[in-house]
Amino acid sequence: MSRNLGLSKSTVSTTIKDSDLMHESAKGSAPMKSKILTKKRAGPILEMEKLLVLWMEDQIEKRTPLSRMTIQAKDRSLFEDYCNQTFTASHGWFNHFKTCANFHSVKLSGEAASADLKAAEPFIKLIKEGNYFPEQIFNVNETGLFWKKMPERTYIHNEAKTMPGSKAFKDHLTVLLGGNVSAYKLKPLLIYHSENPRAFKNISKATLPVHYRANKKANDAALFEDWFMNCFIPEVKVYFLEKGIPFRILLILDNAPGHPQYLNDLHSNVKVVFLPPNTTSILQPMDQGAIAAFKVYYLLSTFAKAVAATECENGKTLCEFWKDYNILHCIRNTAAGWEEVTPQCMNDIWKKILKRSVNSFKSFEKEKALEDISNNIVQLAKTKEMKEIYNEKKKQIVQSKIDI
């Protein structure tokens, strides 16, 4: 019927449902009550959308491409970080938000896109004509990590209304990750606010699988200089000695405030080049999949340990696991997550700026790889959930026998 009338199905259904009331209203015997079909945005949704608009405007200013999935993911993240709530950010929400905020999509072509690529050409030429070995070209970048943050949604048994466990903390730290074109991965630098955490008791920092530094300010030029002189150069010297390669480095950095321009003056055999403005999203190798893969592997490693701790004999509850989970555990999971990032991924991230040095590895399918890992995490969650439901049922049976 709706197709024949050229009306939507919901309109026809509503008309049929309220037909008696319409007849009475037409006769004058009953007033027709209007229905509110829309509701005004308020509360957390409105506040998060305001933050989202500010973030989008900042990204547009930087000429960073924004896809629908990126915007939806950012809005979910804002809800989780600031409201401690789960928000689906559905297609319907996105379409409504886009209309209300007066955004529209444009094709990535024309002057804006070509300007970025044109600015990148001299930089690409510098790398190609520098006669550097693939082993000598490095890139590093910092990323924030909510190290106690776990998935807030999973699949559970129909009998369970909520996911047993505790609320994860929002403690934040910074990790610096990097490597070269030949897929060599540098030892991570982990920056935390505490100089001597309680978890480091009887632990030597020299034995940690990361370079550990304490600083409340992540993008600090002095801290980066310290890493450059005392971590990066010594490690690469050993690497070149083992490979029999001359000590000559091309280090690629973005132009963040924490990356001082005077780095070229610190060592004669290290040339530091900075990415041109508006080209970070196009050229920054570590942003082409390596950091994203690391974060998923970190999550998988942490989640697997949570499941193991709760499923063993006399196991902990999830609340107890989080209470005991400290910065030392985080460091070990950080190293484990970084170790899992494959050589294929580390090599393939350079294909946008240095195709001639990218090996014929099977291309790193980032979305498929991350989806597979996410499915593994969900499966672990389901296993743990079923175990907890079983234990709860077992306790109820035992208690009922005692009562009898």
Buried (B, 14 or more C-beta within 10 A) or exposed (E): EEEEEEEEEEEBEEEEEBEEEEEEBEEEEEEEEEEEEEEEEEEBBEBBBEBBBEBBEEBEEEBBBBEEEEBBEBBBBBBBBEBEEEBEBEEEBBEBBBEEBEBEEEEEEEEEBEEBEEBBEEBBEBBBEEEBBBBBBBBBBBBEBBBBBBBBEBEBEEEEEEBBBEEBEEBBBBBBBBBBBBBBBBBBBBBBBEEEBEBBEEEEBEEBBBBBBBBEEBBBBEBBBBBBEEBBBEBBEEBBEEEEBEBBBBBBBBEBEBBBEEBBEEBEEBBBBBBBEBBBBBBBBBBBBBBBBBBBBBBBBBBBBBBBBBBEEEBBBBEEBBEEBBBBBBBBBBBBBBBBBBBBBBBBBBBBBBEEBBBEBEEBBBEEBBEEBBEBBBEBBBEBBEBBBEBEEEEEEEEEEEEE
